[in-house]
Amino acid sequence: MARLVRILLILALVSGCSFSTPTRFASDYFPIGVGMNWKFQADSLEKYIYVDNEEDSIFHMVIDGIPYDIKREFDGIYNLRDEIITYGGDRIDFGVVKELYLPLPFVSGDSLRDTLRFKEFYSGDTIDLYLSISITVRYGGTLSLPYGDVRDTYHVRRKFIRNGDTTLVDEWYAPNLGLVKRKEGEEIWVLTEFSSP
């Protein structure tokens, strides 16, 4: 009888406790699956992202007409791409680079950096390839978009340096929608439609 009373007491205490899961852990900030489509407005142009197929856990996405191979791993999203340089009219292939695109889960205040250096020998010359990726994550709150208000967004700033050429991109991600806003230079994309099979 005493054992039953202890069990009932523990159950009563546990049922009174609230174990809320933060949105960033309970939601998917980078949903990816074959047939998913995102439509964005960029000034007077429409931009599209879609996932057309998946092979060996690598998703083939098309972002504004450019194909990407994306792999989701336990710690983040990776972009797999062939890194090629033209040198003296010839193509020098450095092979497939696995570039961290997004850390997961998002943690406000995270700051990550990865540097990759490659060397290839070609006609007696040494050809260098230097890649640097810096990613910072900040909580973005609620955004008002044509798609509607989206809550609990995260702002990701990505700085990519390739042999001295720098690209800076700001992106905002929302739970279960993924990318909802993107800014590169003067061009800003905002989500207007999202569909999932």
DRENMI-549214 format. One record per residue: residue number from 1; residue in one letter; x, y, z of N, C-alpha, C in turn. Coordinates in steps of 0.1 Angstrom, whole numbers, plus 5000, padded with zeros to 4 digits. Layout:
<pts>
NUM/a/X/Y/Z/X/Y/Z/X/Y/Z
...
</pts>
This chain:
<pts>
1/m/5008/4988/5000/5000/5000/5000/5009/5013/5000
2/a/5020/5012/5008/5029/5024/5009/5035/5027/4995
3/r/5038/5016/4988/5044/5017/4974/5034/5024/4965
4/l/5021/5020/4965/5011/5026/4957/5009/5041/4960
5/v/5010/5044/4973/5009/5058/4977/5020/5066/4971
6/r/5033/5061/4972/5044/5068/4966/5043/5070/4951
7/i/5038/5059/4944/5037/5061/4930/5026/5071/4926
8/l/5015/5071/4934/5005/5081/4931/5010/5095/4934
9/l/5018/5097/4944/5024/5110/4948/5033/5115/4937
10/i/5041/5106/4932/5051/5109/4921/5043/5113/4909
11/l/5033/5105/4905/5025/5109/4893/5018/5122/4895
12/a/5013/5125/4907/5006/5138/4909/5016/5150/4908
13/l/5028/5148/4913/5038/5158/4912/5042/5160/4897
14/v/5045/5149/4890/5049/5150/4876/5038/5157/4868
15/s/5025/5153/4870/5015/5159/4862/5013/5174/4864
16/g/5017/5179/4876/5017/5193/4878/5028/5201/4873
17/c/5038/5194/4868/5050/5201/4862/5048/5203/4848
18/s/5054/5214/4843/5052/5217/4829/5066/5216/4822
19/f/5067/5207/4813/5080/5205/4805/5078/5211/4791
20/s/5079/5224/4790/5077/5230/4777/5090/5229/4769
21/t/5089/5226/4756/5100/5225/4747/5102/5238/4739
22/p/5114/5244/4740/5115/5256/4732/5112/5254/4717
23/t/5107/5265/4711/5103/5264/4697/5114/5258/4688
24/r/5126/5263/4690/5137/5259/4681/5140/5245/4682
25/f/5137/5238/4693/5139/5223/4694/5127/5216/4689
26/a/5115/5221/4691/5103/5214/4687/5099/5216/4673
27/s/5105/5226/4666/5101/5229/4652/5113/5226/4643
28/d/5110/5225/4630/5120/5223/4620/5123/5236/4613
29/y/5134/5242/4615/5137/5255/4608/5143/5253/4594
30/f/5145/5241/4590/5150/5238/4577/5143/5225/4572
31/p/5129/5227/4569/5122/5215/4564/5126/5212/4550
32/i/5129/5200/4547/5133/5196/4534/5127/5183/4530
33/g/5121/5182/4518/5115/5170/4513/5112/5172/4499
34/v/5112/5161/4491/5109/5162/4477/5095/5167/4475
35/g/5094/5177/4466/5081/5183/4463/5078/5196/4470
36/m/5087/5200/4480/5085/5213/4487/5088/5224/4478
37/n/5080/5235/4479/5082/5247/4470/5081/5260/4479
38/w/5089/5269/4476/5089/5282/4482/5088/5293/4471
39/k/5080/5303/4472/5079/5314/4462/5082/5327/4470
40/f/5091/5335/4464/5095/5347/4470/5092/5359/4461
41/q/5090/5371/4466/5090/5383/4458/5103/5391/4461
42/a/5109/5394/4450/5121/5402/4451/5120/5414/4441
43/d/5116/5426/4447/5112/5437/4439/5100/5433/4430
44/s/5102/5434/4416/5091/5430/4407/5093/5416/4402
45/l/5103/5409/4407/5106/5395/4402/5101/5385/4412
46/e/5098/5373/4407/5095/5362/4416/5107/5352/4416
47/k/5110/5347/4427/5121/5338/4429/5116/5325/4435
48/y/5121/5314/4431/5116/5301/4435/5127/5292/4441
49/i/5123/5284/4451/5131/5274/4456/5123/5261/4456
50/y/5128/5250/4451/5121/5238/4452/5130/5226/4454
51/v/5125/5215/4459/5133/5203/4461/5128/5193/4450
52/d/5136/5189/4441/5131/5181/4430/5134/5166/4432
53/n/5144/5162/4439/5146/5148/4442/5156/5146/4454
54/e/5157/5133/4458/5166/5130/4469/5172/5116/4465
55/e/5186/5116/4468/5193/5103/4465/5204/5102/4475
56/d/5204/5090/4482/5214/5087/4492/5215/5098/4503
57/s/5203/5102/4508/5202/5113/4518/5207/5126/4514
58/i/5209/5128/4501/5213/5142/4496/5201/5147/4488
59/f/5196/5159/4492/5185/5165/4485/5189/5175/4474
60/h/5183/5174/4463/5187/5182/4452/5177/5194/4451
61/m/5182/5206/4455/5173/5218/4455/5177/5227/4444
62/v/5168/5234/4439/5170/5244/4429/5166/5258/4435
63/i/5176/5267/4436/5174/5280/4442/5176/5290/4431
64/d/5165/5297/4427/5166/5307/4416/5173/5301/4404
65/g/5169/5289/4400/5175/5283/4388/5188/5276/4390
66/i/5195/5277/4401/5208/5271/4403/5206/5259/4412
67/p/5212/5247/4407/5210/5235/4415/5220/5234/4427
68/y/5216/5228/4438/5224/5226/4450/5222/5212/4455
69/d/5232/5206/4460/5231/5194/4467/5232/5196/4482
70/i/5221/5193/4490/5220/5196/4504/5220/5184/4512
71/k/5228/5183/4522/5227/5171/4531/5224/5176/4545
72/r/5215/5169/4551/5211/5172/4565/5218/5162/4574
73/e/5226/5167/4584/5232/5159/4594/5228/5163/4608
74/f/5232/5156/4618/5227/5158/4631/5230/5172/4636
75/d/5241/5178/4631/5246/5191/4637/5243/5203/4627
76/g/5238/5200/4615/5235/5211/4606/5232/5207/4592
77/i/5231/5217/4584/5228/5216/4570/5241/5219/4562
78/y/5244/5210/4553/5257/5211/4545/5253/5212/4530
79/n/5261/5221/4524/5260/5223/4509/5272/5215/4503
80/l/5269/5205/4495/5280/5198/4488/5281/5203/4474
81/r/5293/5207/4470/5295/5213/4457/5309/5211/4452
82/d/5310/5210/4438/5323/5209/4432/5329/5222/4432
83/e/5342/5223/4436/5349/5236/4436/5359/5235/4424
84/i/5357/5244/4415/5364/5245/4402/5370/5259/4400
85/i/5382/5260/4396/5388/5273/4393/5393/5272/4378
86/t/5391/5283/4371/5397/5284/4357/5410/5290/4358
87/y/5420/5283/4353/5434/5288/4354/5441/5286/4340
88/g/5444/5297/4334/5451/5297/4321/5442/5290/4310
89/g/5429/5292/4312/5419/5287/4302/5415/5272/4306
90/d/5421/5266/4315/5418/5252/4319/5411/5252/4332
91/r/5403/5241/4334/5395/5240/4346/5403/5231/4356
92/i/5405/5237/4368/5412/5230/4379/5401/5225/4389
93/d/5400/5212/4390/5389/5207/4399/5395/5203/4413
94/f/5390/5209/4423/5395/5207/4437/5386/5196/4444
95/g/5376/5191/4437/5367/5181/4442/5355/5186/4449
96/v/5348/5178/4456/5336/5182/4463/5339/5188/4477
97/v/5334/5199/4479/5336/5206/4492/5323/5205/4500
98/k/5325/5201/4513/5313/5200/4522/5313/5213/4531
99/e/5304/5222/4527/5304/5235/4533/5292/5236/4543
100/l/5295/5240/4556/5284/5242/4565/5276/5253/4561
101/y/5263/5251/4559/5253/5261/4555/5246/5267/4566
102/l/5241/5258/4575/5233/5262/4587/5237/5253/4599
103/p/5240/5258/4610/5241/5250/4622/5226/5247/4627
104/l/5224/5235/4632/5211/5231/4638/5214/5224/4652
105/p/5206/5227/4662/5195/5237/4662/5201/5251/4663
106/f/5192/5261/4660/5197/5275/4661/5198/5278/4676
107/v/5209/5285/4680/5211/5290/4693/5215/5305/4691
108/s/5207/5314/4697/5210/5328/4695/5223/5331/4702
109/g/5232/5338/4694/5245/5342/4699/5256/5332/4694
110/d/5252/5321/4687/5262/5313/4681/5270/5320/4670
111/s/5283/5317/4670/5292/5323/4660/5301/5312/4656
112/l/5301/5308/4643/5309/5297/4638/5318/5301/4627
113/r/5329/5295/4626/5338/5299/4615/5346/5286/4610
114/d/5347/5285/4597/5354/5273/4592/5363/5278/4580
115/t/5375/5274/4580/5384/5278/4569/5389/5265/4562
116/l/5389/5265/4549/5394/5254/4541/5404/5259/4532
117/r/5415/5252/4531/5426/5255/4521/5429/5243/4513
118/f/5430/5245/4500/5433/5234/4490/5445/5239/4482
119/k/5452/5229/4477/5463/5231/4468/5462/5221/4457
120/e/5464/5225/4445/5465/5216/4433/5478/5220/4425
121/f/5484/5211/4419/5496/5214/4411/5492/5212/4396
122/y/5496/5223/4389/5492/5223/4375/5503/5230/4367
123/s/5508/5222/4357/5519/5227/4348/5530/5234/4356
124/g/5535/5228/4367/5546/5234/4374/5542/5245/4384
125/d/5529/5249/4384/5525/5259/4393/5516/5253/4404
126/t/5516/5260/4416/5508/5256/4427/5495/5265/4427
127/i/5484/5259/4425/5471/5267/4425/5465/5265/4439
128/d/5462/5277/4445/5456/5277/4459/5441/5280/4458
129/l/5434/5274/4467/5420/5278/4469/5418/5280/4484
130/y/5413/5292/4487/5410/5295/4501/5395/5298/4503
131/l/5389/5291/4512/5375/5293/4515/5373/5296/4530
132/s/5365/5306/4533/5363/5309/4547/5348/5311/4549
133/i/5342/5305/4558/5327/5306/4561/5326/5311/4575
134/s/5319/5322/4577/5315/5326/4591/5300/5327/4592
135/i/5295/5322/4603/5280/5322/4604/5277/5327/4619
136/t/5268/5336/4619/5263/5341/4632/5248/5339/4633
137/v/5243/5336/4644/5228/5333/4646/5223/5343/4657
138/r/5212/5349/4654/5205/5358/4664/5190/5355/4663
139/y/5184/5356/4675/5169/5355/4675/5163/5367/4668
140/g/5153/5364/4659/5147/5375/4651/5133/5379/4655
141/g/5127/5372/4664/5113/5375/4668/5103/5373/4657
142/t/5093/5382/4656/5082/5381/4647/5085/5390/4635
143/l/5083/5384/4623/5084/5391/4610/5070/5392/4604
144/s/5067/5404/4598/5055/5405/4590/5058/5405/4575
145/l/5053/5395/4569/5056/5392/4555/5043/5391/4547
146/p/5043/5392/4534/5031/5389/4526/5025/5375/4529
147/y/5033/5366/4532/5028/5352/4536/5020/5353/4548
148/g/5023/5363/4557/5016/5364/4570/5027/5367/4580
149/d/5023/5369/4593/5032/5371/4604/5038/5357/4607
150/v/5051/5357/4609/5058/5345/4613/5065/5348/4626
151/r/5063/5339/4636/5069/5341/4649/5081/5332/4651
152/d/5089/5336/4661/5101/5328/4666/5111/5326/4654
153/t/5113/5337/4647/5123/5335/4636/5137/5337/4642
154/y/5147/5332/4634/5161/5333/4636/5167/5340/4624
155/h/5176/5349/4627/5184/5357/4617/5198/5351/4616
156/v/5201/5346/4604/5214/5340/4602/5222/5349/4592
157/r/5234/5353/4596/5243/5361/4588/5254/5351/4583
158/r/5256/5350/4570/5266/5342/4565/5276/5350/4557
159/k/5289/5349/4560/5299/5356/4553/5308/5345/4546
160/f/5309/5346/4533/5316/5335/4526/5327/5342/4518
161/i/5340/5338/4520/5351/5343/4513/5357/5332/4504
162/r/5359/5335/4492/5365/5325/4482/5376/5333/4475
163/n/5388/5329/4479/5400/5336/4472/5399/5351/4472
164/g/5395/5357/4483/5394/5371/4484/5381/5378/4480
165/d/5372/5370/4473/5359/5375/4469/5349/5372/4481
166/t/5343/5383/4486/5334/5381/4498/5319/5383/4494
167/t/5311/5374/4499/5297/5374/4498/5291/5374/4512
168/l/5282/5384/4514/5275/5385/4527/5260/5383/4525
169/v/5254/5374/4532/5240/5371/4530/5233/5370/4544
170/d/5222/5377/4545/5214/5377/4557/5201/5369/4554
171/e/5198/5359/4562/5186/5351/4560/5178/5349/4573
172/w/5165/5349/4572/5156/5347/4583/5148/5334/4581
173/y/5148/5326/4592/5142/5312/4591/5131/5312/4602
174/a/5120/5306/4598/5108/5304/4607/5105/5289/4609
175/p/5099/5286/4621/5096/5272/4624/5087/5266/4613
176/n/5091/5254/4608/5083/5246/4599/5080/5253/4585
177/l/5087/5264/4583/5086/5270/4570/5100/5271/4563
178/g/5110/5272/4572/5124/5274/4566/5126/5288/4563
179/l/5133/5290/4552/5137/5304/4547/5124/5312/4544
180/v/5123/5324/4551/5112/5333/4549/5116/5347/4543
181/k/5129/5350/4545/5134/5363/4540/5149/5361/4538
182/r/5154/5368/4527/5168/5367/4523/5172/5381/4518
183/k/5184/5385/4522/5190/5398/4517/5204/5396/4513
184/e/5207/5399/4501/5221/5398/4496/5223/5411/4488
185/g/5232/5419/4493/5234/5433/4486/5221/5441/4487
186/e/5216/5446/4476/5204/5453/4476/5192/5445/4473
187/e/5194/5432/4470/5182/5423/4467/5177/5417/4479
188/i/5164/5418/4481/5157/5413/4493/5146/5404/4488
189/w/5145/5391/4492/5135/5382/4489/5126/5381/4502
190/v/5113/5380/4499/5103/5378/4510/5093/5367/4506
191/l/5091/5358/4515/5082/5346/4512/5068/5351/4509
192/t/5062/5346/4498/5048/5349/4495/5040/5336/4495
193/e/5046/5324/4492/5039/5311/4492/5048/5300/4496
194/f/5042/5290/4502/5049/5278/4506/5040/5266/4504
195/s/5045/5255/4498/5037/5243/4497/5046/5231/4500
196/s/5039/5221/4506/5046/5209/4510/5037/5197/4506
197/p/5042/5187/4500/5033/5176/4496/5026/5169/4507
</pts>
